[in-house]
Amino acid sequence: MNYLVVVAHPDDEVLGAGATIHKLAKDGDKVAVSIMSGHAAARANISETLNEDESEAMSILGVKKVYHADFPNIKMNTVPHLELVQFIESCIADWQADAIITHHPSDTNIDHQETGRAVNAACRLFQRTQGVPKLKALLYMEVLSSTEWNLNTSVNAFRANYYVEIGKDGVEKKIDALKAYAGVMRPFPHPRSEEVIEGLAAFRGGQSGRAYAEAFECVFWAD
């Protein structure tokens, strides 16, 4: 299958689905990543080598193609919704995506919210356009330091209902890919520390009876 991982910022793809991307690529599926705000200008301690960091991380995970937009970082809510949707649709059509992985729309990060909502609209593309395969799956991922900080009780929070077994080697690949992004990792007990990343994978594995796992919320999955 052709998987498209749509993320707001570089490194989100690793935090949310890095080990799953590696597993998919290793199993023969093809994975592309679409990044909505590539420069991440508002990030503290932004790496001067962000483009090179990203390329290294994608290589570690086995990503086949990367799409880049230049929507404003932490200001994606100021962009017309249609523009976000149309960019994602162009990626879906070009990649001939069968399945999409993206942010949960209730993440605390506003760019994650806007990306998730735009994907929800864009995933209907096959119903409106010839030559686009029917979408088989839509999965929301959890991104440490954002998804768990959903404090808005008026919306539905992330609920894990789909688990991918990644093994200890998958956790290690995820951490290696994150380390490729300079300045992203933090010392424990920060959620972007090695200990917390491995701990979450162990917890999600324990929930689902698997040897380490990444968890997703499956919106739909059709054969």
Secondary structure, DSSP 8 states (H G I E B T S, - for coil): -EEEEEESSTTHHHHHHHHHHHHHHHTT-EEEEEESBSS-TTSTT--TTHHHHHHHHHHHHT--EEEE-B--TT-GGGS-HHHHHHHHHHHHHHHT-SEEEEE-TT-SSHHHHHHHHHHHHHTTHHHHSTT-----EEEEE--TTTGGG---TTS------EEEE-HHHHHHHHHHHHHHSTTT---TTSTTSHHHHHHHHHHHHHHHTSSSEEEEEEEEE--
